[in-house]
Amino acid sequence: MSDNRHENYELLNLLGYGLAKFNMDFVKEFGFKTKTAFYEYIVSLKIADTAGVVKNRQDLFDPFFDSGRKGWWQKGEAYIHRKVLIDSLFGDLSVSQYAGIVKIYIQTSFGKVEKPETVSPVMRSRFKQLQITGQEAEIYFMHNYKNIEPFSSGTLDDARLFGDGYDFQIQVAEKYYLAEVKGVRASSGSIRLTENEFEKASEYKNDYGIIVVSNLSDLPKMTAVFNPIENLALSKKVVSQSQTTYHSEFISW
């Protein structure tokens, strides 16, 4: 199944989040006095087909902020994973800084907004993380891993920085499980294991789980496959890659 999300999915989420969290202060950062004018501006850039698309995205985020606006409250926390992702990257920013991030996105994608004068390299790096499916899947797993048996009473440790063939360790009593998280935008799709992940899965067998977070573009679903070497049909593909490095002369430091 193909990815049926809106072509400007990340940007619309950024806009909805900004409107829900900062309200008119966010709109004013773009030089507009009314939301209607701001909506029309977004439509004119072809980010959304109608003003209603932008308003609906704010409605999605409204219930997660203490703003007095209910938005799509009846959907509960069905879409909170989108807020959690943006919070993790930009939740500590002021309205001016956050609007700057959105302007970077518009400038990069549409080239019609003047780039902010000062945007730190760290902010640019955070911005790039929005488009990484794995990042969104990992954050979703971190907030929902207890919904997976046998993790329900476990304690999670983040092991992503170690690069040792798994993303997380979950301790349940005296037992340890390893979890590798994979993200799929649609409700179906393939995943791949690195050589390192394959070896770790072969070593830990039933204590190693591939957690696939699918349907990220709408309502995510987690599927756990333990002992994936035995329970997934995997085909080996060898890809040769070249790496360029740069070396200094021999120096006495």
C-alpha positions as CSV (number, residue, x, y, z in Angstrom):
1,M,0.0,0.0,0.0
2,S,1.4,3.4,-0.9
3,D,1.8,6.3,1.6
4,N,-1.4,8.2,1.4
5,R,-0.4,11.0,3.7
6,H,-0.7,14.6,2.6
7,E,2.3,15.7,0.5
8,N,3.0,18.5,3.0
9,Y,2.4,16.3,6.1
10,E,5.3,17.6,8.3
11,L,4.7,21.2,7.4
12,L,1.0,21.1,8.1
13,N,1.7,19.5,11.5
14,L,4.2,22.3,12.3
15,L,1.6,24.8,11.4
16,G,-1.2,23.1,13.4
17,Y,1.1,22.8,16.4
18,G,2.2,26.5,16.2
19,L,-1.4,27.7,15.9
20,A,-2.6,25.6,18.8
21,K,0.3,26.4,21.1
22,F,0.8,30.1,20.3
23,N,-2.4,31.2,18.7
24,M,-2.3,34.7,17.3
25,D,1.3,35.3,18.4
26,F,2.3,32.7,15.8
27,V,0.2,34.3,13.1
28,K,1.8,37.7,13.8
29,E,5.3,36.3,13.4
30,F,4.4,35.9,9.7
31,G,3.1,39.5,9.5
32,F,-0.6,38.9,9.5
33,K,-3.3,40.4,11.8
34,T,-6.0,37.7,11.4
35,K,-6.0,33.9,11.1
36,T,-8.1,34.2,7.9
37,A,-5.3,36.1,6.2
38,F,-2.7,33.6,7.4
39,Y,-4.8,30.7,6.1
40,E,-5.1,32.4,2.7
41,Y,-1.4,32.9,2.7
42,I,-0.7,29.2,3.3
43,V,-3.2,28.3,0.5
44,S,-1.5,30.8,-1.8
45,L,1.8,28.9,-1.3
46,K,0.0,25.7,-2.3
47,I,0.9,24.1,1.1
48,A,-2.8,23.4,1.5
49,D,-5.7,23.3,-0.9
50,T,-8.1,25.2,1.3
51,A,-8.1,27.2,4.5
52,G,-10.1,24.4,6.1
53,V,-7.1,22.1,5.8
54,V,-5.0,24.4,7.9
55,K,-7.8,25.0,10.4
56,N,-8.3,21.2,10.7
57,R,-4.7,20.7,11.5
58,Q,-4.9,23.2,14.4
59,D,-8.1,21.4,15.6
60,L,-6.0,18.2,15.7
61,F,-3.5,19.8,18.1
62,D,-5.8,22.1,20.2
63,P,-6.8,19.4,22.7
64,F,-3.2,19.0,23.8
65,F,-2.7,22.6,24.9
66,D,-4.4,24.6,27.7
67,S,-5.7,27.2,25.3
68,G,-9.5,27.0,26.0
69,R,-10.1,25.6,22.5
70,K,-11.3,22.1,22.4
71,G,-10.5,21.2,18.8
72,W,-11.0,17.5,18.0
73,W,-11.3,16.6,21.7
74,Q,-13.6,13.7,20.8
75,K,-10.6,11.9,19.3
76,G,-8.9,11.7,22.6
77,E,-5.1,11.2,22.4
78,A,-5.3,9.4,19.0
79,Y,-2.9,11.9,17.4
80,I,-0.7,12.8,20.4
81,H,2.2,11.1,18.8
82,R,2.5,14.0,16.4
83,K,2.7,16.5,19.3
84,V,5.2,14.4,21.1
85,L,7.5,14.3,18.1
86,I,7.4,18.1,17.6
87,D,7.7,18.6,21.4
88,S,10.9,16.5,21.4
89,L,12.5,18.7,18.8
90,F,11.1,22.2,19.3
91,G,9.1,22.2,22.5
92,D,11.5,24.5,24.3
93,L,11.4,27.2,21.6
94,S,9.8,30.6,21.9
95,V,7.1,31.6,19.4
96,S,9.7,33.6,17.5
97,Q,12.1,30.8,17.4
98,Y,9.5,28.2,16.5
99,A,8.1,30.4,13.7
100,G,11.7,30.6,12.4
101,I,11.7,26.9,12.1
102,V,8.5,26.9,10.1
103,K,9.9,29.6,7.8
104,I,13.0,27.5,7.2
105,Y,10.7,24.7,6.1
106,I,8.7,26.9,3.8
107,Q,11.9,28.5,2.4
108,T,13.4,25.1,1.8
109,S,10.3,23.6,0.1
110,F,8.8,26.6,-1.6
111,G,11.4,29.3,-1.8
112,K,8.9,32.0,-1.1
113,V,9.7,33.2,2.4
114,E,12.7,35.1,3.4
115,K,15.0,32.9,5.5
116,P,15.4,34.0,9.1
117,E,18.6,36.0,9.7
118,T,19.9,33.8,12.5
119,V,19.2,30.1,12.7
120,S,21.6,28.0,14.6
121,P,23.1,24.8,13.2
122,V,21.4,22.8,16.0
123,M,18.0,24.2,14.9
124,R,18.7,23.2,11.4
125,S,19.6,19.7,12.5
126,R,16.4,19.4,14.6
127,F,14.5,20.5,11.5
128,K,16.0,17.6,9.5
129,Q,14.9,15.1,12.1
130,L,11.2,15.7,11.2
131,Q,11.5,13.8,8.0
132,I,13.1,10.7,9.5
133,T,10.5,8.0,9.8
134,G,12.6,6.1,12.3
135,Q,12.8,9.0,14.7
136,E,9.0,9.3,14.8
137,A,8.6,5.6,15.3
138,E,11.1,5.5,18.1
139,I,9.4,8.3,20.0
140,Y,6.0,6.6,19.6
141,F,7.5,3.4,21.0
142,M,9.1,5.1,24.0
143,H,5.7,6.5,25.0
144,N,3.7,3.3,24.3
145,Y,6.0,0.3,24.8
146,K,4.1,-0.9,27.9
147,N,1.2,-1.7,25.5
148,I,3.3,-4.6,24.2
149,E,3.5,-7.9,25.9
150,P,5.8,-8.8,27.6
151,F,6.9,-5.2,28.2
152,S,3.9,-4.1,30.2
153,S,5.7,-4.1,33.6
154,G,9.2,-3.3,32.2
155,T,11.6,-0.4,32.5
156,L,13.1,1.1,29.3
157,D,16.7,2.1,28.7
158,D,17.6,4.0,25.5
159,A,20.5,2.3,23.7
160,R,20.3,4.1,20.4
161,L,23.6,5.9,20.7
162,F,25.5,2.7,21.2
163,G,24.8,1.4,17.7
164,D,25.0,-2.2,18.9
165,G,22.1,-3.7,16.9
166,Y,19.2,-2.6,19.0
167,D,17.5,0.6,20.0
168,F,16.1,-0.1,23.5
169,Q,16.6,-2.5,26.4
170,I,13.5,-3.4,28.4
171,Q,14.1,-4.9,31.8
172,V,11.2,-7.0,33.2
173,A,12.1,-8.3,36.7
174,E,15.4,-10.1,36.2
175,K,14.9,-10.6,32.5
176,Y,16.2,-8.4,29.7
177,Y,14.6,-7.8,26.2
178,L,16.1,-6.0,23.3
179,A,13.9,-4.0,20.9
180,E,14.7,-2.6,17.5
181,V,12.1,-0.1,16.2
182,K,11.2,0.2,12.6
183,G,8.8,2.9,11.1
184,V,6.5,2.4,8.2
185,R,4.4,5.4,7.0
186,A,1.5,3.4,5.6
187,S,-0.3,0.3,7.0
188,S,2.0,-2.0,5.0
189,G,5.6,-2.1,3.7
190,S,8.9,-3.8,4.0
191,I,11.6,-3.3,6.7
192,R,15.3,-4.1,6.7
193,L,17.8,-5.3,9.3
194,T,21.4,-4.3,9.3
195,E,24.1,-6.9,9.7
196,N,24.6,-5.8,13.2
197,E,20.9,-6.1,14.0
198,F,20.7,-9.5,12.3
199,E,23.6,-10.8,14.5
200,K,22.1,-9.4,17.7
201,A,18.7,-11.0,16.8
202,S,20.4,-14.3,16.1
203,E,22.2,-14.1,19.5
204,Y,19.1,-13.2,21.6
205,K,16.4,-15.0,19.7
206,N,13.1,-14.8,21.7
207,D,14.5,-12.0,23.8
208,Y,15.0,-9.8,20.7
209,G,12.0,-8.1,19.2
210,I,11.5,-6.1,16.0
211,I,8.8,-3.5,16.8
212,V,7.2,-2.1,13.6
213,V,5.3,1.1,14.1
214,S,3.1,1.3,11.0
215,N,0.5,3.8,9.7
216,L,2.5,6.7,11.1
217,S,0.7,9.1,8.7
218,D,-2.6,8.5,10.5
219,L,-3.1,6.3,13.6
220,P,0.0,4.4,14.4
221,K,-0.1,0.7,15.2
222,M,2.7,-1.4,16.9
223,T,3.4,-4.9,15.8
224,A,6.1,-6.9,17.7
225,V,7.9,-9.8,16.1
226,F,10.1,-11.7,18.5
227,N,12.9,-14.0,17.3
228,P,12.6,-12.2,13.9
229,I,15.3,-14.5,12.2
230,E,12.9,-17.4,12.6
231,N,9.6,-15.5,12.2
232,L,10.3,-13.2,9.3
233,A,11.1,-14.1,5.7
234,L,14.4,-12.2,5.2
235,S,16.4,-12.1,2.0
236,K,20.1,-11.1,2.1
237,K,21.1,-8.2,0.0
238,V,24.8,-7.1,-0.2
239,V,25.3,-3.4,-0.9
240,S,28.8,-2.1,-1.3
241,Q,29.4,1.5,-0.2
242,S,32.4,3.8,-0.4
243,Q,33.3,6.2,2.3
244,T,35.4,9.3,1.8
245,T,37.6,10.6,4.7
246,Y,40.0,13.4,5.1
247,H,43.4,13.1,6.9
248,S,45.7,15.7,8.2
249,E,49.5,15.6,7.9
250,F,51.5,14.1,10.7
251,I,51.6,16.7,13.5
252,S,53.1,16.8,16.9
253,W,50.2,17.9,19.1
